[in-house]
Amino acid sequence: MAYLIIIVGCNFLFSAFHVFTLGVGYFYALGVSALCTVYVIAIDGATAGLVRLLPAKYFSHENKLYCVGRREKLFYEKLKIRKWKDHVPDLGQATGFRKNKITDPKNPAYLERFLLEMAYGEMGHAVSVLTGALVIIPIFPFVGWVQIAACVSFVSAVLNVLPVFVLRYNSYKLKILLKRLKTDS
């Protein structure tokens, strides 16, 4: 719900800004902004779908790409991630595996699957930061498309970076838990 409020709020604010910078009407700017938003959501969905098609071997939690160091963990703590991480939506139900709550913390196989799903999510959101910029390519000949799309792309990037931060922060703790479970067995 918070993401929806942010998206709608940004659309209204950027539309008002573009009225002055582009010399277009407010509802025109709002309409183009809404169209760009739908477009970037479609791009993000396609990106997530393509990432999910990749083999699981690329998403092993032991891969260095998915390892979080102490300095990175401290960075997340400086961002006070614990206070806001639960407000970042989890769309794991789309893949059949929710990541907002660990349901079987004493099962190493479950934790391995959880880390795999987190890696898929992390990569999907990270790639979406880049592919979200594709919205800037004008598909419709509207006045101000590039300027409005650039703003929408920026908001999309921010909203995709936040889940990456949350997933990486949580994976650090999950790996410690998994390591303890494996040494206790």
C-alpha positions in Angstrom: 0.0 0.0 0.0 2.9 2.4 0.8 4.4 1.8 -2.6 1.1 2.6 -4.3 0.9 5.9 -2.3 4.4 6.8 -3.3 3.8 6.1 -7.0 0.6 8.0 -7.1 2.1 10.9 -5.0 5.1 11.1 -7.3 2.9 11.1 -10.4 0.9 14.1 -9.0 4.0 16.0 -8.0 6.0 15.4 -11.2 2.9 16.2 -13.2 2.7 19.6 -11.5 6.4 20.1 -12.1 6.1 19.3 -15.8 3.2 21.8 -16.2 5.8 24.5 -15.6 8.8 23.0 -17.3 7.1 21.7 -20.4 4.3 24.2 -20.7 1.7 21.4 -21.0 -1.6 21.0 -19.1 -1.8 19.3 -15.8 -4.0 16.4 -16.9 -1.9 15.9 -20.0 1.2 15.6 -17.8 -0.6 13.3 -15.4 -1.8 11.1 -18.3 1.6 10.7 -19.8 3.0 10.1 -16.3 0.4 7.4 -15.7 1.2 5.8 -19.1 4.9 5.8 -18.3 4.2 4.2 -14.9 2.2 1.4 -16.5 5.0 0.9 -19.0 7.7 0.7 -16.4 5.6 -1.7 -14.4 5.3 -3.9 -17.5 9.0 -3.7 -18.0 9.7 -4.7 -14.4 7.3 -7.6 -14.7 9.0 -8.8 -17.9 12.4 -8.4 -16.2 11.3 -10.5 -13.2 9.8 -13.1 -15.5 13.0 -13.4 -17.5 15.2 -13.7 -14.4 12.9 -16.5 -13.1 13.6 -18.4 -16.3 17.3 -18.6 -15.5 18.6 -21.8 -13.9 18.8 -22.0 -10.1 22.6 -22.7 -10.3 23.2 -19.0 -10.9 21.4 -18.0 -7.7 23.3 -20.1 -5.1 23.6 -18.3 -1.8 27.3 -19.3 -1.8 27.9 -17.3 -5.0 30.1 -14.3 -4.1 27.5 -12.0 -5.8 25.0 -12.8 -3.0 27.4 -12.6 -0.1 27.0 -9.6 2.2 30.0 -8.4 4.2 30.1 -6.7 7.5 30.6 -3.2 6.0 27.6 -3.6 3.8 25.6 -4.8 6.8 26.7 -1.7 8.7 25.6 0.4 5.8 22.1 -1.1 6.0 22.0 -0.5 9.8 23.0 3.1 9.3 19.9 3.4 7.0 17.9 2.1 9.9 16.6 -0.7 7.8 15.0 -2.5 10.7 12.5 0.3 11.1 11.2 0.3 7.5 12.0 -3.0 5.9 8.6 -4.5 6.8 6.9 -1.8 4.8 8.6 -2.9 1.6 6.0 -5.2 -0.1 6.8 -8.9 -0.8 5.3 -10.2 -4.0 6.7 -13.7 -3.4 3.2 -15.2 -3.7 3.6 -14.7 -7.4 6.4 -17.3 -7.4 4.7 -19.4 -4.7 7.2 -18.6 -2.0 6.6 -15.7 0.3 9.7 -14.1 1.8 8.1 -11.8 4.5 8.2 -14.5 7.2 10.3 -17.6 7.9 7.9 -20.4 8.6 10.4 -23.2 9.3 13.6 -21.7 10.8 15.0 -25.1 11.9 14.9 -26.8 8.6 18.1 -26.3 6.6 16.5 -27.4 3.3 13.8 -24.7 3.8 16.4 -22.1 4.5 18.4 -23.1 1.4 15.2 -22.6 -0.7 14.5 -19.3 1.1 18.0 -18.0 0.3 17.5 -19.2 -3.4 14.3 -17.2 -3.6 15.9 -14.2 -2.0 18.7 -14.4 -4.6 16.1 -14.5 -7.5 14.4 -11.5 -6.0 17.6 -9.6 -5.4 18.7 -10.1 -9.0 15.2 -9.3 -10.4 15.1 -6.0 -8.6 18.7 -5.1 -9.4 18.2 -5.7 -13.1 14.9 -3.8 -13.0 16.8 -0.8 -11.8 18.6 -0.8 -15.2 15.8 -2.0 -17.4 13.4 0.5 -15.9 15.3 3.2 -17.7 14.0 1.7 -21.0 10.8 3.7 -20.3 12.7 6.8 -21.5 12.7 5.4 -25.0 9.6 7.2 -26.5 7.1 4.7 -27.7 4.4 7.3 -28.1 5.0 10.7 -29.8 3.9 12.7 -26.7 5.4 16.1 -25.9 7.6 15.7 -22.9 7.7 11.9 -22.9 11.5 11.7 -22.2 11.4 14.2 -19.4 8.3 12.6 -17.7 9.7 9.1 -18.3 13.0 10.1 -16.7 11.2 11.0 -13.5 9.1 7.8 -13.6 12.3 5.8 -14.2 14.0 7.4 -11.2 11.1 6.6 -8.9 11.1 3.0 -10.3 14.9 2.7 -9.6 14.4 3.9 -6.0 11.5 1.5 -5.5 13.6 -1.4 -6.9 16.7 -0.6 -4.8 14.8 -0.8 -1.5 13.9 -4.5 -1.9 17.5 -5.3 -2.9 18.6 -3.7 0.4 16.1 -5.6 2.4 16.8 -8.9 0.8 20.6 -8.5 1.2 20.2 -7.4 4.8 18.0 -10.4 5.6 20.2 -12.9 3.7 23.1 -12.0 6.0 21.2 -13.2 9.0 19.7 -16.2 7.3 23.1 -17.4 6.3 24.3 -17.2 9.9 21.3 -19.2 11.0 21.8 -21.8 8.2 25.5 -22.2 9.2 24.6 -22.8 12.8 22.0 -25.4 11.9 24.5 -27.2 9.6 27.2 -27.2 12.3 24.8 -28.4 15.0 23.7 -31.4 12.8 
